[in-house]
Amino acid sequence: MSTSSQTQPKVLAQSGLSLYWNFSALSPNPGDKRKIQGMVQASSSVYALARVKRMGFKRPQVRVNVSQTLSSGFGFIVQSDFDLRDKARLYETLGKRLQREGSIITALESAQEYLQDGRLKGAVAIVAAQVNDGQPLHAAMQTAGFTPRDAMVVRALSEAGNAHQAFTDLAAEARTRYQRDTALSSALRMPILMLLALYLALPAFFLGLGPRIMQFFKRLGTQSTNIPDAIKSIYATVDWVNLNVQLALLVYIAIGLGAITLWKSSLWSRLALKIKAFRDLALKTEHASLWSVYGLMYAAGIPGQDICTVLRPAAQLQQTSEALLRMSKRLAAGSDDRDAMQSAGFPSFVVSGYRAARDSGSLADGLKSFTNMLNEDIEMLTNQTKAWLQLVSIFLMSGAVMGVFYVVYYPVAGTVLNSL
């Protein structure tokens, strides 16, 4: 192999690009001749093959999954979990099958028929193969890419003989998160569509309408008569764009990529959190998800400090992550959970909600009631935010119409009237 081909995987890995690969391989069980199919994420075919082999599969073959790779933006659009609607459906089905003492492998194999998320389908195939080869269900889930907290809940309740309850509870939690995320997405949809429409309209103006208006000015011989300086600068930009189309295209693409990067970056999150409506909504959403899972894991018998350690990487807000770290350390040192919660730095509504849950006699049930109240608050805050964003959309639309009138109609009408 040449030096350049040897260094290619290393260069791709360092570039940050990541592709999705469909694979087919043989089971590590010599008596099982079936081909296992799944999906892995890696920067090159070399790393993809190595990852499949680490799972224990033999004679793997890989090929790029183009649609999944493009939808993930070559790894730049980070997806921390599977599609929540599909995940809830899978967990609910597994819970029902296990409750009826059905075969977990049969349930996993039949999931291929109704799942839509390609990543989840690949992960389920891996779990089925691993379980069929004798791996514990929770270990197979972690190998396949399910979140550690899901695997921990399944392990704890499986050891207690309640594996079906683990999947039933996880299904309910995933469904709640899906409904909450869908509501938030719908609130942001209209402003995003408006900004996207304005962005896509820029080439039509600078390469189509703008040059025609400039030609109209030239035919009248009054190109600069009674035109405000702001409009003159806009048409000067139109002239520059048409003289430097390739450079202007690069600037246009850079603006789009910059907007996407800002949207995905922590900077945008910090700016959005300075707005009270977004700050309250983000805080309630974070803690509704956090304490819902905490209750599930606590009911499964997992120690509080371990729960905090597992949940900390999933925290979106820095203050939540730091509070979980402090609570974990205090619990590990032997502090009472109420004292650890009080001194960890959580918001006051979380501290009071946790204390009420603890005083109710069942922390898991109390936290479920607490998160239900938070979900009601989130629904109200989402509706308020949606109403506020609708006003923003109206202002954007009005601004766009006035901008078109100012830049296009006003100079044309003024020039025509002055030429009479």
Secondary structure per residue as TSV (DSSP state, phi and psi in degrees):
chain	resnum	aa	ss	phi	psi
A	1	M	-	360.0	139.1
A	2	S	-	-71.9	162.6
A	3	T	H	-63.2	-38.9
A	4	S	H	-65.5	-39.3
A	5	S	H	-71.4	-28.4
A	6	Q	H	-70.9	-34.8
A	7	T	H	-86.8	-11.3
A	8	Q	H	-58.9	-48.6
A	9	P	H	-59.7	-37.5
A	10	K	H	-65.3	-41.2
A	11	V	H	-64.9	-42.7
A	12	L	H	-63.1	-40.6
A	13	A	H	-64.5	-40.0
A	14	Q	H	-72.0	-25.3
A	15	S	H	-73.4	-17.6
A	16	G	T	91.4	-5.8
A	17	L	-	-71.6	140.1
A	18	S	-	-138.5	134.6
A	19	L	E	-117.5	157.0
A	20	Y	E	-100.8	136.8
A	21	W	E	-125.0	126.0
A	22	N	E	-78.6	138.9
A	23	F	E	-131.6	153.7
A	24	S	E	-130.4	138.9
A	25	A	E	-154.8	169.6
A	26	L	E	-96.0	148.3
A	27	S	-	-66.3	147.3
A	28	P	S	-67.1	-14.9
A	29	N	S	-76.8	115.0
A	30	P	T	-58.1	-29.3
A	31	G	T	-81.6	-7.9
A	32	D	-	-102.5	110.0
A	33	K	-	-95.1	4.5
A	34	R	-	-69.2	151.4
A	35	K	E	-91.6	128.1
A	36	I	E	-92.9	131.8
A	37	Q	E	-118.5	139.0
A	38	G	E	-161.6	-163.6
A	39	M	E	-142.5	139.0
A	40	V	E	-132.5	161.5
A	41	Q	E	-113.4	127.5
A	42	A	E	-160.2	161.9
A	43	S	S	-82.2	-15.4
A	44	S	S	-157.5	168.4
A	45	S	H	-63.8	-31.9
A	46	V	H	-62.5	-47.6
A	47	Y	H	-69.8	-33.3
A	48	A	H	-64.6	-44.8
A	49	L	H	-62.7	-41.4
A	50	A	H	-63.7	-38.8
A	51	R	H	-67.7	-39.8
A	52	V	H	-64.8	-39.9
A	53	K	H	-65.6	-35.3
A	54	R	H	-65.2	-24.2
A	55	M	T	-73.9	-10.0
A	56	G	T	102.9	-4.2
A	57	F	-	-78.9	155.6
A	58	K	E	-116.1	150.8
A	59	R	E	49.0	54.9
A	60	P	E	-75.5	151.7
A	61	Q	E	-130.6	140.3
A	62	V	E	-129.4	153.4
A	63	R	E	-149.5	149.9
A	64	V	E	-68.3	134.0
A	65	N	-	-92.5	98.3
A	66	V	H	-64.4	-46.5
A	67	S	H	-64.1	-42.9
A	68	Q	H	-68.0	-37.2
A	69	T	H	-65.4	-43.5
A	70	L	H	-67.6	-40.4
A	71	S	H	-65.9	-24.4
A	72	S	T	-91.7	1.7
A	73	G	T	62.4	39.2
A	74	F	T	55.8	36.9
A	75	G	T	92.0	-7.0
A	76	F	T	-79.7	-25.2
A	77	I	S	-92.2	101.1
A	78	V	-	-79.7	126.0
A	79	Q	-	-109.9	105.9
A	80	S	-	-76.3	-16.1
A	81	D	S	-148.5	169.4
A	82	F	-	-73.8	172.6
A	83	D	-	-57.6	121.3
A	84	L	H	-67.5	-33.1
A	85	R	H	-67.4	-44.0
A	86	D	H	-65.4	-39.3
A	87	K	H	-64.4	-42.5
A	88	A	H	-62.7	-41.3
A	89	R	H	-63.8	-42.0
A	90	L	H	-63.1	-50.1
A	91	Y	H	-62.9	-38.5
A	92	E	H	-64.1	-41.8
A	93	T	H	-65.6	-43.1
A	94	L	H	-62.9	-41.1
A	95	G	H	-60.9	-42.9
A	96	K	H	-67.9	-41.1
A	97	R	H	-63.2	-44.7
A	98	L	H	-67.3	-34.9
A	99	Q	H	-65.0	-32.3
A	100	R	T	-89.4	10.0
A	101	E	T	61.0	36.2
A	102	G	-	-82.6	175.8
A	103	S	-	-81.0	126.5
A	104	I	H	-67.0	-34.6
A	105	I	H	-67.7	-42.5
A	106	T	H	-61.9	-41.3
A	107	A	H	-64.3	-40.4
A	108	L	H	-68.1	-41.1
A	109	E	H	-68.2	-36.3
A	110	S	H	-72.0	-19.0
A	111	A	G	-63.7	-24.1
A	112	Q	G	-60.8	-21.6
A	113	E	G	-79.7	-27.4
A	114	Y	T	-117.3	-9.1
A	115	L	-	-78.0	140.4
A	116	Q	-	-103.9	-30.2
A	117	D	-	-72.4	116.0
A	118	G	H	-61.7	-38.2
A	119	R	H	-63.9	-42.5
A	120	L	H	-68.5	-38.6
A	121	K	H	-61.0	-42.7
A	122	G	H	-64.6	-40.4
A	123	A	H	-65.6	-39.9
A	124	V	H	-64.5	-38.5
A	125	A	H	-62.9	-39.6
A	126	I	H	-65.9	-43.8
A	127	V	H	-60.1	-45.4
A	128	A	H	-60.2	-43.1
A	129	A	H	-66.6	-41.9
A	130	Q	H	-66.3	-42.9
A	131	V	H	-65.2	-39.5
A	132	N	H	-63.2	-25.9
A	133	D	T	-92.2	7.6
A	134	G	T	101.0	2.9
A	135	Q	-	-74.5	144.2
A	136	P	-	-61.5	149.6
A	137	L	H	-59.4	-44.1
A	138	H	H	-65.8	-37.1
A	139	A	H	-67.9	-39.4
A	140	A	H	-64.7	-36.7
A	141	M	H	-63.9	-42.5
A	142	Q	H	-67.0	-39.7
A	143	T	H	-60.8	-37.9
A	144	A	H	-79.7	-11.1
A	145	G	T	107.7	8.2
A	146	F	-	-70.2	154.7
A	147	T	-	-64.3	146.2
A	148	P	H	-57.4	-35.4
A	149	R	H	-69.4	-34.4
A	150	D	H	-62.7	-45.0
A	151	A	H	-63.9	-37.8
A	152	M	H	-67.2	-40.8
A	153	V	H	-63.6	-44.4
A	154	V	H	-63.3	-41.6
A	155	R	H	-63.5	-48.3
A	156	A	H	-63.0	-45.8
A	157	L	H	-76.2	-28.4
A	158	S	H	-65.7	-40.1
A	159	E	H	-65.7	-24.6
A	160	A	T	-91.5	2.4
A	161	G	T	81.3	17.8
A	162	N	-	-123.8	45.5
A	163	A	H	-61.0	-36.4
A	164	H	H	-62.5	-35.9
A	165	Q	H	-68.0	-34.0
A	166	A	H	-60.1	-47.8
A	167	F	H	-71.0	-34.6
A	168	T	H	-64.1	-44.8
A	169	D	H	-67.2	-41.7
A	170	L	H	-65.3	-34.4
A	171	A	H	-64.7	-43.7
A	172	A	H	-63.3	-40.2
A	173	E	H	-66.6	-41.2
A	174	A	H	-66.5	-38.1
A	175	R	H	-66.3	-40.0
A	176	T	H	-63.6	-43.3
A	177	R	H	-63.6	-38.4
A	178	Y	H	-63.7	-45.5
A	179	Q	H	-63.5	-39.3
A	180	R	H	-67.5	-44.6
A	181	D	H	-66.3	-36.4
A	182	T	H	-64.2	-40.8
A	183	A	H	-64.0	-41.4
A	184	L	H	-66.4	-40.4
A	185	S	H	-64.5	-39.9
A	186	S	H	-65.5	-31.3
A	187	A	H	-67.3	-31.8
A	188	L	H	-92.8	-8.6
A	189	R	H	-62.2	-47.7
A	190	M	H	-64.5	-49.2
A	191	P	H	-60.0	-37.4
A	192	I	H	-65.7	-42.5
A	193	L	H	-63.1	-38.3
A	194	M	H	-63.5	-47.3
A	195	L	H	-65.2	-37.4
A	196	L	H	-65.4	-40.6
A	197	A	H	-62.9	-41.8
A	198	L	H	-64.2	-39.6
A	199	Y	H	-65.0	-44.1
A	200	L	H	-70.2	-22.4
A	201	A	H	-79.5	-16.7
A	202	L	H	-58.3	-47.7
A	203	P	H	-60.6	-36.8
A	204	A	H	-61.8	-36.3
A	205	F	I	-77.0	-50.9
A	206	F	I	-71.4	-28.6
A	207	L	I	-106.5	-13.3
A	208	G	I	-119.4	-72.5
A	209	L	I	-68.3	-43.8
A	210	G	H	-57.4	-51.3
A	211	P	H	-60.3	-34.2
A	212	R	H	-67.1	-39.3
A	213	I	H	-66.3	-38.8
A	214	M	H	-63.2	-39.0
A	215	Q	H	-64.5	-36.0
A	216	F	H	-63.7	-43.1
A	217	F	H	-59.5	-43.4
A	218	K	H	-65.6	-38.0
A	219	R	H	-64.6	-35.9
A	220	L	H	-76.6	-16.6
A	221	G	T	71.8	19.7
A	222	T	-	-131.3	51.8
A	223	Q	T	-61.9	-30.7
A	224	S	T	-121.1	16.4
A	225	T	T	-78.4	124.5
A	226	N	T	51.7	36.7
A	227	I	-	-108.5	126.2
A	228	P	-	-57.3	151.7
A	229	D	H	-60.6	-34.7
A	230	A	H	-61.6	-41.4
A	231	I	H	-71.0	-36.9
A	232	K	H	-59.1	-40.9
A	233	S	H	-67.0	-34.0
A	234	I	H	-65.6	-44.8
A	235	Y	H	-73.9	-24.5
A	236	A	H	-65.8	-37.1
A	237	T	H	-66.5	-38.1
A	238	V	H	-58.7	-44.4
A	239	D	H	-62.6	-42.6
A	240	W	H	-65.1	-40.7
A	241	V	H	-61.1	-42.8
A	242	N	H	-73.5	-21.2
A	243	L	H	-85.9	-20.4
A	244	N	S	-133.8	61.4
A	245	V	H	-61.6	-44.5
A	246	Q	H	-65.2	-43.6
A	247	L	H	-65.1	-40.9
A	248	A	H	-63.7	-36.0
A	249	L	H	-63.8	-40.7
A	250	L	H	-63.3	-41.0
A	251	V	H	-63.7	-41.4
A	252	Y	H	-62.2	-46.5
A	253	I	H	-64.1	-40.5
A	254	A	H	-62.5	-36.9
A	255	I	H	-62.9	-44.6
A	256	G	H	-63.8	-46.4
A	257	L	H	-64.9	-37.1
A	258	G	H	-63.8	-39.4
A	259	A	H	-64.7	-41.9
A	260	I	H	-65.1	-42.9
A	261	T	H	-62.1	-41.8
A	262	L	H	-63.2	-40.7
A	263	W	H	-63.2	-38.0
A	264	K	H	-85.7	-12.8
A	265	S	S	-83.7	164.6
A	266	S	H	-71.0	-22.3
A	267	L	H	-61.5	-45.9
A	268	W	H	-61.3	-41.1
A	269	S	H	-60.9	-42.1
A	270	R	H	-66.2	-38.9
A	271	L	H	-67.3	-42.2
A	272	A	H	-65.4	-34.3
A	273	L	T	-71.4	-11.6
A	274	K	T	-77.0	-15.0
A	275	I	S	-89.9	124.3
A	276	K	H	-57.4	-41.6
A	277	A	H	-61.2	-45.5
A	278	F	H	-69.7	-36.9
A	279	R	H	-64.7	-46.2
A	280	D	H	-63.5	-41.6
A	281	L	H	-66.6	-43.1
A	282	A	H	-64.5	-40.1
A	283	L	H	-66.7	-46.5
A	284	K	H	-66.4	-39.6
A	285	T	H	-64.0	-44.0
A	286	E	H	-58.6	-48.0
A	287	H	H	-79.0	-25.7
A	288	A	H	-63.7	-44.3
A	289	S	H	-68.4	-43.0
A	290	L	H	-61.4	-51.7
A	291	W	H	-80.3	-18.9
A	292	S	H	-65.5	-45.8
A	293	V	H	-71.4	-37.3
A	294	Y	H	-57.8	-44.0
A	295	G	H	-62.3	-41.2
A	296	L	H	-62.1	-46.0
A	297	M	H	-69.8	-36.7
A	298	Y	H	-65.8	-41.0
A	299	A	H	-64.1	-25.9
A	300	A	T	-81.8	-1.8
A	301	G	T	89.0	16.1
A	302	I	-	-84.7	130.9
A	303	P	-	-59.0	148.4
A	304	G	H	-59.3	-40.9
A	305	Q	H	-65.9	-34.0
A	306	D	H	-69.8	-36.9
A	307	I	H	-62.4	-46.1
A	308	C	H	-60.4	-40.2
A	309	T	H	-64.5	-41.0
A	310	V	H	-70.8	-39.0
A	311	L	H	-78.8	-22.6
A	312	R	G	-58.1	-44.8
A	313	P	G	-62.8	-23.0
A	314	A	G	-85.3	-7.0
A	315	A	-	-68.4	133.6
A	316	Q	-	-88.9	-29.1
A	317	L	S	-98.6	136.1
A	318	Q	H	-61.3	-39.8
A	319	Q	H	-65.2	-33.4
A	320	T	H	-69.1	-42.3
A	321	S	H	-61.1	-43.9
A	322	E	H	-67.1	-38.1
A	323	A	H	-65.8	-39.8
A	324	L	H	-64.1	-38.4
A	325	L	H	-63.9	-45.0
A	326	R	H	-64.6	-41.1
A	327	M	H	-64.7	-40.6
A	328	S	H	-61.0	-43.8
A	329	K	H	-65.2	-40.7
A	330	R	H	-69.7	-38.2
A	331	L	H	-66.1	-40.1
A	332	A	H	-64.9	-28.7
A	333	A	T	-82.2	-2.9
A	334	G	T	99.8	9.5
A	335	S	-	-70.1	152.8
A	336	D	-	-64.5	142.4
A	337	D	H	-62.9	-32.8
A	338	R	H	-68.5	-39.6
A	339	D	H	-68.0	-40.0
A	340	A	H	-63.0	-41.5
A	341	M	H	-63.5	-44.3
A	342	Q	H	-61.1	-40.9
A	343	S	H	-93.3	-1.5
A	344	A	H	-78.0	-23.6
A	345	G	T	101.7	20.2
A	346	F	-	-74.4	157.5
A	347	P	-	-59.1	155.4
A	348	S	H	-61.4	-35.4
A	349	F	H	-68.8	-27.6
A	350	V	H	-73.5	-43.2
A	351	V	H	-60.9	-47.4
A	352	S	H	-66.8	-36.8
A	353	G	H	-66.2	-39.7
A	354	Y	H	-67.3	-43.4
A	355	R	H	-62.4	-41.3
A	356	A	H	-64.1	-38.9
A	357	A	H	-64.9	-42.0
A	358	R	H	-65.8	-40.8
A	359	D	H	-73.5	-13.7
A	360	S	T	-73.0	-14.1
A	361	G	S	102.4	-22.1
A	362	S	-	-137.2	106.0
A	363	L	H	-62.0	-40.7
A	364	A	H	-63.1	-47.6
A	365	D	H	-67.6	-37.3
A	366	G	H	-65.0	-40.0
A	367	L	H	-67.7	-32.0
A	368	K	H	-64.7	-42.1
A	369	S	H	-65.3	-40.0
A	370	F	H	-61.8	-45.5
A	371	T	H	-69.8	-30.0
A	372	N	H	-64.0	-40.3
A	373	M	H	-65.4	-39.5
A	374	L	H	-63.6	-39.3
A	375	N	H	-63.7	-35.1
A	376	E	H	-65.5	-41.4
A	377	D	H	-63.0	-39.9
A	378	I	H	-63.9	-41.1
A	379	E	H	-60.8	-43.0
A	380	M	H	-66.0	-45.3
A	381	L	H	-65.2	-36.1
A	382	T	H	-63.9	-42.9
A	383	N	H	-63.9	-39.6
A	384	Q	H	-65.4	-42.8
A	385	T	H	-65.5	-39.3
A	386	K	H	-62.4	-41.9
A	387	A	H	-63.6	-40.3
A	388	W	H	-66.8	-39.9
A	389	L	H	-70.4	-29.3
A	390	Q	H	-64.5	-38.5
A	391	L	H	-64.4	-40.4
A	392	V	H	-60.1	-41.6
A	393	S	H	-62.6	-40.1
A	394	I	H	-64.5	-41.8
A	395	F	H	-64.8	-38.5
A	396	L	H	-63.5	-44.6
A	397	M	H	-62.4	-44.8
A	398	S	H	-62.8	-42.6
A	399	G	H	-63.0	-38.4
A	400	A	H	-65.3	-42.9
A	401	V	H	-64.6	-44.8
A	402	M	H	-65.4	-35.8
A	403	G	H	-64.2	-42.7
A	404	V	H	-62.9	-44.1
A	405	F	I	-60.5	-43.7
A	406	Y	I	-67.8	-40.4
A	407	V	I	-86.0	-31.9
A	408	V	I	-105.6	-60.4
A	409	Y	I	-73.3	-43.0
A	410	Y	H	-58.7	-51.6
A	411	P	H	-66.8	-34.8
A	412	V	H	-66.7	-48.4
A	413	A	H	-63.7	-43.3
A	414	G	H	-62.5	-39.6
A	415	T	H	-68.5	-41.3
A	416	V	H	-63.4	-43.4
A	417	L	H	-65.5	-37.8
A	418	N	H	-71.3	-22.6
A	419	S	H	-84.8	-9.1
A	420	L	-	-76.5	360.0
